[in-house]
Amino acid sequence: MCECLGGEEYEDLPETAGPLVHAMAGSIAGICEHTMMFPVDTVKTRLHRLQPGAAATYTGTFDALKTIAQKENPLALFRGISVVALGAGPAHAIYFSSYEQAKVALDISETAADNPFATAAAGVVATMCHEATMNPIEVVKQRMQMHGSSYRSPLQCAARVLGNEGLFAFYRSFPNQILMSFPFQCTHLVVYEQLRERLNPTREYNPVAHLLSGGGAGAFAGALTNPFDVTKTLLNTQEPVFEKQRMSNVWSAVRTIKEQSGWLGFTKGMTARMTISASGTATSWLVYEFFKHTLSTQPTHECLD
């Protein structure tokens, strides 16, 4: 008599379903992660501005949320969400499936917590695939999130950026994004695997363990990489700090932030970023592991006899 898949560990997905299941679960997780915390992401983008002006000066994350909702419109907190919802699905499908396949290739599928360097290497592979997809999405999203943005829709924004600045504008921040994402994702994945191993050593499906592990890993990695996020925002939005001067690369953006705000400028929006990272990664892992569990515990046709 054959054994049903439901009797196996859900981590051990059937070979025929592996990449497809990871992609499907990752896609749903990515959409949930990015849309759920979008208003806080809008606040974070605005807090990164070096010269925000009186109408867009906030004392913190909660003050920004209240001020934007009251003085502008609650919908202003969601400007650009459509392009993120559209891009996050494919990007996270690629991210999670490439991460899982890299773990298989490195032979650490069952021992990731004991192999932090191999886990980080798998994270590098996943990050490169994800960021190449998401970087243009981030450019459009952040330009729409800024106070006083003149763009009416993501499509109009993309068309104007392409016409005025060329294709390079969508990848101007890509080197910085990689500099930020490598340490973020490597730290996030290593800490997640370590926390999950301690909170759930039996490797059974445990939503609370996934939620806590994802949240703790995201908060720590988010705080660690906040300076890169401030730099990325300046590169993506091209805030006119100096008249007729564009930030062409990472180092020019770093110098500008240092000159305008000192070293504290690199901590702008850190509370919002930690909130987004913790909530986002917790949600992402919770949803991802739920769908892995659900899809992997469905009985196969072989069990019908």
C-alpha positions in Angstrom: 0.0 0.0 0.0 1.4 3.4 -0.9 1.7 6.2 1.6 -0.1 9.5 1.1 2.0 12.6 0.8 0.2 14.0 3.8 2.1 11.5 6.0 5.5 13.0 5.0 7.1 16.2 6.2 5.6 19.1 4.2 9.1 20.4 3.7 9.7 17.4 1.4 7.7 18.5 -1.6 7.2 16.0 -4.4 9.7 16.4 -7.2 7.0 17.0 -9.8 5.7 19.9 -7.8 8.9 21.5 -6.5 9.6 24.7 -8.5 5.9 25.2 -9.5 4.7 25.0 -5.8 7.5 27.3 -4.7 6.7 29.8 -7.4 2.9 29.7 -6.7 3.4 30.0 -2.9 6.0 32.7 -3.4 3.9 34.8 -5.7 1.0 34.9 -3.3 3.3 35.6 -0.4 4.9 38.5 -2.3 1.7 40.2 -3.2 0.5 39.9 0.4 3.8 41.2 1.8 4.0 44.3 -0.4 0.3 45.4 -0.4 -0.3 44.9 3.3 2.3 47.4 4.4 2.1 49.8 1.5 0.9 52.8 3.5 3.9 52.5 5.8 6.1 52.1 2.8 4.8 55.4 1.4 5.6 57.0 4.8 9.1 55.6 4.7 9.8 57.0 1.2 8.7 60.4 2.3 10.7 60.3 5.5 13.8 59.7 3.4 13.6 63.1 1.7 16.4 65.4 2.4 14.5 68.7 1.8 10.8 67.8 2.3 9.3 71.2 2.6 6.9 72.4 5.3 3.9 70.5 3.9 5.8 67.2 4.0 7.7 67.4 7.2 6.7 64.8 9.8 7.9 64.0 13.3 7.7 60.2 12.8 5.9 57.3 11.2 2.6 57.7 12.9 2.5 61.5 12.5 3.1 61.0 8.8 0.3 58.4 8.5 -2.1 60.8 10.2 -1.0 63.9 8.4 -1.1 62.4 4.9 -4.6 60.9 5.6 -6.0 64.1 7.0 -4.3 66.8 4.9 -4.1 65.1 1.6 -6.4 62.0 1.2 -6.3 58.5 2.7 -5.8 57.2 -0.8 -2.6 59.2 -1.1 -1.1 56.4 1.1 -1.8 53.9 -1.7 -0.4 55.8 -4.7 1.6 53.3 -6.8 0.2 50.2 -5.1 -1.2 48.8 -8.4 2.3 48.6 -10.0 3.6 46.9 -6.9 0.8 44.3 -6.8 1.5 43.6 -10.5 5.2 43.2 -10.1 5.5 41.6 -6.7 3.9 38.3 -7.8 6.3 37.4 -10.5 9.3 38.8 -8.6 8.6 36.7 -5.5 7.7 33.6 -7.5 11.2 33.9 -8.9 12.7 34.7 -5.5 11.3 31.8 -3.5 11.6 29.2 -6.3 15.3 30.1 -7.0 16.0 30.1 -3.2 14.6 26.6 -2.8 16.3 25.3 -5.9 19.6 26.9 -4.8 19.3 25.1 -1.5 18.7 21.8 -3.3 21.8 22.4 -5.5 23.9 23.2 -2.4 22.4 20.1 -0.7 21.2 22.1 2.3 17.4 21.7 2.0 17.2 20.0 5.3 20.2 21.5 7.0 20.0 25.2 6.2 20.3 26.3 9.9 23.6 24.4 10.2 25.1 25.9 7.0 24.8 29.7 7.3 27.3 30.4 4.5 25.5 28.1 2.0 22.2 29.6 3.1 23.7 33.1 2.4 24.9 31.9 -1.0 21.4 30.6 -1.9 20.1 34.0 -0.8 22.5 35.8 -3.2 21.1 33.7 -6.1 17.5 34.5 -5.1 18.3 38.2 -4.6 19.8 38.7 -8.0 16.8 37.2 -9.7 14.3 39.2 -7.6 16.0 42.6 -7.8 16.4 42.5 -11.6 12.6 42.2 -11.8 11.7 44.7 -9.0 14.0 47.6 -9.6 11.9 49.3 -12.3 8.8 48.7 -10.2 10.5 50.5 -7.3 11.4 53.5 -9.4 7.8 54.0 -10.5 6.4 53.3 -7.1 8.6 55.7 -5.2 8.1 58.6 -7.7 4.3 58.2 -7.2 4.7 58.1 -3.4 6.5 61.4 -3.1 4.6 64.5 -1.8 3.3 66.6 -4.6 3.9 63.9 -7.3 2.6 65.0 -10.7 2.1 61.5 -12.0 -1.5 60.4 -12.5 -0.8 56.7 -13.0 2.1 54.2 -13.0 1.9 53.9 -16.8 2.2 57.7 -17.2 5.0 57.8 -14.7 6.9 55.0 -16.5 6.4 56.6 -19.9 7.7 60.1 -18.7 10.7 58.6 -16.9 11.6 56.6 -20.0 11.1 59.6 -22.3 12.9 62.2 -20.2 15.7 60.1 -18.6 16.0 57.0 -20.7 16.0 53.3 -19.8 19.0 53.8 -17.5 16.7 55.6 -15.0 15.0 52.4 -14.1 18.3 50.8 -13.1 20.2 53.8 -11.8 19.8 52.5 -8.3 20.4 48.9 -9.2 24.0 48.8 -7.8 22.8 50.3 -4.6 19.8 47.9 -4.5 22.2 45.0 -4.8 24.5 46.5 -2.1 21.4 46.7 0.2 19.7 43.5 -0.8 22.7 41.2 -0.5 23.3 41.9 3.2 19.6 42.2 3.9 18.6 38.9 2.3 21.6 37.0 3.5 21.1 38.3 7.1 17.3 37.8 6.8 17.6 34.2 5.5 20.3 33.1 7.9 18.5 34.6 11.0 15.2 33.1 9.8 16.6 29.6 9.4 18.3 29.9 12.8 15.2 31.1 14.6 13.0 28.6 12.9 15.3 25.7 13.9 15.1 26.8 17.5 11.4 27.6 17.6 10.4 24.6 15.5 13.1 21.9 15.7 10.7 19.1 14.5 10.2 21.0 11.2 6.5 20.5 11.4 4.1 23.1 10.0 4.0 25.7 12.8 2.5 29.1 11.8 3.6 30.8 15.0 7.2 29.8 14.5 7.2 31.0 10.9 5.6 34.3 12.0 8.0 35.0 14.8 11.1 33.8 12.8 10.2 35.9 9.8 9.4 39.0 11.9 12.5 38.8 14.0 14.7 38.2 10.9 13.1 41.0 9.0 13.4 43.6 11.7 17.1 42.9 12.3 18.0 42.9 8.6 15.9 46.0 8.0 17.7 48.1 10.6 21.1 46.9 9.4 20.5 48.0 5.9 18.6 51.2 6.4 21.4 53.5 5.1 21.3 51.7 1.7 17.5 52.3 1.6 17.9 56.0 2.2 20.4 56.1 -0.7 18.1 54.1 -3.0 15.3 56.5 -2.4 17.4 59.5 -3.5 18.6 57.7 -6.6 15.1 56.6 -7.6 13.3 59.8 -7.0 16.1 62.2 -8.0 15.0 64.7 -5.3 16.2 68.1 -6.5 18.6 68.8 -3.6 20.9 70.8 -5.8 19.5 72.7 -8.8 19.8 70.8 -12.1 22.0 68.1 -10.5 21.1 64.4 -10.8 22.4 61.7 -8.6 24.1 59.5 -11.1 25.5 56.8 -8.9 25.7 55.5 -5.3 28.6 57.5 -4.2 27.2 60.9 -5.4 24.0 60.0 -3.5 25.9 59.1 -0.3 27.9 62.3 -0.5 24.7 64.4 -0.9 23.0 62.7 2.1 26.1 63.3 4.2 26.4 66.9 3.2 22.7 67.7 3.7 21.9 65.7 6.9 25.1 64.3 8.3 25.5 60.7 9.4 22.1 60.8 11.0 20.6 61.2 7.5 21.2 57.6 6.9 18.9 56.7 9.8 15.9 58.5 8.3 12.8 56.3 8.2 14.4 53.5 10.2 11.4 52.9 12.4 9.1 52.7 9.3 11.6 50.4 7.6 11.9 48.0 10.6 8.1 47.9 10.8 7.7 47.2 7.1 10.5 44.6 7.1 9.3 42.8 10.2 5.6 42.7 9.2 6.4 42.0 5.6 8.8 39.1 6.1 6.6 37.7 8.8 3.6 37.8 6.5 5.6 36.5 3.5 7.0 33.5 5.3 3.6 32.8 7.0 1.8 32.8 3.7 4.6 31.0 1.8 4.8 28.2 4.3 1.0 27.9 4.5 0.7 27.3 0.8 3.7 24.9 0.8 2.0 23.0 3.5 -1.4 23.1 1.8 -0.1 22.1 -1.6 2.3 19.4 -0.3 -0.3 17.7 1.8 -2.9 17.2 -1.0 -3.3 13.5 -1.6 -1.9 12.2 -4.9 -3.8 10.0 -7.4 -1.7 7.1 -6.2 -3.4 7.2 -2.9 -6.8 6.7 -4.3 -6.5 2.9 -4.4 
